[in-house]
Amino acid sequence: MRIIYMGTGEIGVPVLRSLLTGGRHEVCGVICQPDKPVGRKQLLTPPATKVLAQAHGVPVCQPRRIRGEAEMVRTLGADVAVVMAYGQILPRDVLDAPRLGCLNLHASLLPRHRGAAPIQAAILSGDGESGVTVMYMDEGLDTGDILLQERLTLAEGETGGSLHDRLADISPGALDRALELLAAGVAPRIPQEAALATHTGKLERAHGVLDWTQPAAELARRIRAFDPWPGTSTQLPDGSQLKVFPPVAANPESSGCATTGTVLSAGADGIVVACGNGTLRLRELQAEGRKRMAAGPFLAGRPLRAGDRLGTPVDGATPC
């Protein structure tokens, strides 16, 4: 089949590479977001999907808005469009432009975790499994009929980064099976159960500020889910930022009457902090202007002692 690939995010690179090198289909064009400034120097950087497409001699289009570009899509003469992490909602005329419509690969087991951050949401919610859904696109937000799903079990200590990579790895196989069914005219259409739907919005750095009044288990999931993006942080007693990384260890046992955010102990084996329910042991940290390091070296250069307080003054106290 002739395929248009529409995707900007890194998660879709294995899918595009498989389409380009598999020999079963022809990629007639790649559509992605415009190049963007990246890093401290704000260097204009192309999406990885664009770089890969150009390396294979495939034409690339980068409209600022896909709305109004249906004719451009039609001129590519595709049988189907494959969409993964494109970054814009497709209007009806674009959805109808390929002969067989548009298939989307979404990084969750729909209808759970519709929206922009399904990978982080799965970890944050304490889900035991995640996966990739191949669905027929409609004008809603991840509401189209399901063609098939590929599942995986979340690993102990799973992070947003590790789950991203694992989902990227299983996506080409899921798409291959979906395209085979579509080409044979036997692809199922399974309506989503709307009553089971959950939604997740776009993540910002502010979502990673740790609230020590939350239970330790929830904070541990947040630290893992938001690694590497948007990251998690708290304030040191001097008001400067402290970044926190996995691994962390949650202990559900009570911290007594300690105010939430209070350092209960600090040593080479970690910094133990009182939470709304239980305690959290921090093992990897980074102060402003410093490198990421383990708790022991961190404490050698920036002492923290039992009784010091992390976080902002708005944090509450654990009731006695």
C-alpha positions in Angstrom: 0.0 0.0 0.0 1.0 3.6 -0.5 1.3 5.2 2.9 1.5 8.8 4.3 3.3 8.8 7.6 2.2 11.7 9.9 4.3 12.0 13.1 6.7 14.3 14.9 7.5 12.6 18.2 10.5 10.3 18.8 8.1 7.5 19.8 7.1 7.1 16.1 10.6 6.7 14.7 10.6 2.8 14.9 7.3 2.7 13.1 8.5 5.0 10.3 11.8 3.1 10.0 9.9 -0.2 9.7 7.7 1.3 7.0 10.7 2.6 5.1 12.8 -0.6 5.3 10.2 -3.4 5.5 9.7 -3.6 1.8 6.0 -4.3 2.1 4.7 -0.7 1.6 5.6 2.5 -0.1 5.9 5.6 2.0 4.9 8.4 -0.4 5.3 11.2 2.0 6.0 12.3 5.6 4.1 15.1 7.3 5.5 16.5 10.6 5.6 19.7 12.6 7.9 22.5 11.6 11.5 22.6 12.9 11.8 24.1 16.4 14.5 25.8 18.6 16.0 23.3 21.0 18.4 23.6 24.0 20.0 26.5 25.7 21.3 27.9 22.4 17.8 27.5 20.8 19.2 25.9 17.7 16.6 25.2 15.0 16.3 21.4 15.0 14.2 19.2 12.7 12.0 16.4 14.0 13.7 13.0 14.0 11.0 11.7 11.6 12.0 14.4 9.1 15.7 13.4 9.3 14.8 9.7 8.8 12.5 10.4 5.9 15.0 12.6 4.1 17.7 10.0 4.6 15.5 7.6 2.6 14.6 10.2 -0.1 11.0 10.6 1.0 9.4 14.0 0.5 8.6 15.9 3.8 5.9 18.5 4.4 5.8 20.6 7.5 2.7 22.8 7.5 2.2 25.0 10.6 -1.4 24.0 10.6 -2.8 20.8 9.0 -6.2 22.4 8.7 -6.7 23.6 5.1 -4.1 21.1 3.8 -6.4 18.4 2.6 -5.5 19.0 -1.1 -1.8 18.5 -0.3 -2.6 15.2 1.4 -4.8 14.1 -1.6 -2.0 14.8 -4.1 0.2 12.2 -2.4 -2.3 9.6 -3.6 -2.1 7.4 -0.5 -4.1 4.4 0.4 -3.9 5.1 4.1 -2.3 7.6 6.5 -0.5 6.3 9.6 -0.5 8.8 12.4 1.6 8.6 15.6 2.4 11.6 17.9 1.8 14.1 15.1 0.8 16.9 17.5 -2.3 18.3 15.8 -6.0 17.2 15.5 -6.8 16.3 12.0 -10.0 17.9 10.4 -12.5 15.8 8.5 -11.3 16.7 5.0 -7.8 15.5 5.9 -9.1 12.3 7.5 -11.0 11.5 4.3 -8.1 12.3 1.9 -6.4 8.9 1.9 -8.5 6.2 0.2 -8.8 4.0 3.3 -8.7 6.8 5.8 -6.3 7.4 8.7 -5.0 4.9 11.3 -3.6 6.3 14.6 -1.2 4.5 17.0 -2.0 5.7 20.5 0.3 4.8 23.4 -2.4 3.4 25.8 -5.1 0.8 25.9 -8.0 2.9 24.8 -10.4 4.1 26.0 -8.1 4.5 29.1 -5.8 7.5 29.0 -7.1 9.4 26.0 -5.1 12.6 25.4 -1.6 14.0 25.3 0.2 12.2 28.1 -1.0 8.5 28.2 2.5 7.1 29.1 2.9 9.1 32.2 -0.8 8.6 33.1 -0.4 4.9 33.1 2.4 5.0 35.7 0.9 7.8 37.7 -2.4 5.8 38.0 -0.6 2.7 39.2 -1.8 0.6 36.1 -0.5 -2.9 35.8 -0.4 -2.8 32.1 -0.2 -0.5 29.1 0.1 -0.9 25.4 -0.5 0.5 21.9 -3.9 0.9 20.3 -4.3 1.0 16.5 -7.5 2.9 15.8 -9.5 4.4 13.0 -9.3 8.2 13.4 -12.3 10.4 13.7 -12.7 14.0 14.6 -12.7 13.4 18.4 -9.8 13.2 20.7 -8.7 9.5 20.6 -12.4 8.4 20.2 -12.2 6.3 17.0 -13.0 2.6 16.7 -10.3 0.2 17.7 -8.7 -2.0 15.1 -6.3 -3.9 17.4 -4.3 -3.5 20.6 -0.8 -4.8 21.7 -0.4 -5.1 25.5 2.6 -5.2 27.8 3.0 -5.5 31.6 4.6 -2.5 33.4 7.9 -3.4 35.0 8.7 -2.8 38.6 10.4 0.7 38.7 9.0 1.6 35.3 9.7 5.2 34.3 8.1 7.4 31.7 11.3 7.0 29.6 11.4 3.2 29.8 7.7 2.8 29.0 8.0 5.2 26.1 10.8 3.1 24.6 9.1 -0.2 25.2 5.9 1.1 23.5 7.9 2.4 20.6 9.4 -1.0 20.2 6.1 -2.9 20.0 4.4 -0.4 17.7 5.8 -1.5 14.3 4.6 -5.1 14.9 1.1 -3.8 15.9 1.0 -1.7 12.8 2.1 -4.5 10.5 -0.7 -6.7 11.7 -3.2 -3.9 11.3 -2.2 -3.1 7.8 -2.4 -6.8 6.8 -6.0 -7.0 8.1 -6.8 -3.7 6.4 -5.4 -4.8 3.0 -7.3 -8.1 3.3 -10.5 -6.3 3.9 -11.0 -8.1 7.3 -9.9 -5.4 9.7 -12.4 -5.2 12.7 -13.9 -2.0 14.0 -14.5 -2.2 17.7 -16.3 0.8 19.2 -14.7 2.2 22.4 -16.7 2.0 25.6 -17.0 5.7 26.3 -18.1 5.1 29.9 -14.6 3.6 30.6 -12.7 6.6 29.1 -10.2 8.6 31.1 -8.4 11.7 29.9 -4.9 13.2 30.3 -3.8 16.7 29.4 -0.6 18.1 28.2 2.2 18.1 30.8 4.0 21.3 31.9 7.0 21.6 34.2 4.7 22.9 36.9 3.1 19.5 37.1 6.4 18.1 38.4 6.6 20.2 41.6 6.3 17.7 44.5 3.6 18.2 47.0 4.8 16.5 50.2 1.2 16.3 51.6 0.5 13.5 49.1 1.1 9.9 50.1 4.6 8.6 49.6 3.4 5.9 47.1 1.8 8.6 44.9 4.9 10.7 45.0 7.1 7.7 44.0 4.8 7.1 41.0 5.0 10.7 40.0 8.8 10.8 40.2 9.0 7.7 38.0 6.2 8.8 35.6 7.7 12.2 35.0 11.2 11.0 34.3 12.6 12.3 32.0 9.7 14.8 31.2 8.6 17.1 32.8 10.8 16.0 35.7 10.1 16.4 39.4 11.5 19.0 41.8 11.1 20.5 45.2 12.7 23.5 47.1 15.7 23.3 49.4 15.6 25.3 52.6 17.3 28.2 51.0 14.6 28.4 48.3 16.7 27.0 45.5 15.4 24.2 43.3 16.2 20.5 43.9 15.6 18.1 41.1 14.6 14.6 42.2 15.1 11.4 40.0 14.3 7.7 40.3 14.9 5.4 41.9 13.0 6.3 45.0 11.6 4.1 47.8 8.2 4.7 49.4 7.6 3.4 53.0 3.9 3.4 54.1 4.8 3.5 57.8 3.8 6.7 59.6 6.3 9.5 60.0 4.8 10.4 63.3 4.0 14.1 63.9 6.6 15.3 61.5 5.6 18.2 59.2 5.3 17.0 55.6 8.5 17.8 53.7 10.7 17.4 56.8 13.9 15.6 56.3 13.9 12.7 58.8 17.4 11.4 58.0 20.1 12.0 55.5 23.0 9.7 54.6 24.7 7.9 51.8 21.7 5.5 51.5 19.4 8.4 50.8 17.4 11.3 52.2 14.2 10.3 54.0 11.4 12.8 53.8 8.0 12.9 55.6 5.0 12.7 53.3 1.2 13.0 53.9 1.2 9.2 54.4 4.5 7.4 55.0 8.0 8.5 54.0 10.0 8.7 50.8 13.7 7.9 50.4 15.4 10.0 47.7 18.6 8.5 46.2 19.4 10.7 43.0 19.3 14.5 43.2 20.5 17.6 41.4 20.9 21.0 42.9 20.9 24.2 40.8 24.1 24.6 38.9 25.3 21.1 39.9 25.4 17.7 38.3 23.0 14.9 39.0 24.5 12.7 41.8 23.7 10.0 44.4 22.7 11.1 47.9 26.1 10.5 49.5 28.1 12.8 47.1 25.2 15.3 47.1 25.3 15.6 50.9 29.1 16.0 50.9 28.8 19.2 49.0 25.4 20.5 50.2 24.6 19.2 53.7 21.0 18.4 54.7 20.2 17.4 58.2 17.2 15.9 60.0 14.7 18.6 60.7 15.4 20.6 57.5 12.3 21.2 55.4 11.8 20.6 51.7 9.1 22.2 49.6 7.1 25.4 50.0 5.5 26.9 53.1 2.0 26.0 51.8 2.6 22.3 52.5 0.6 21.2 55.5 1.5 19.1 58.5 0.8 15.4 59.1 -1.8 15.3 61.9 -0.8 13.7 65.2 
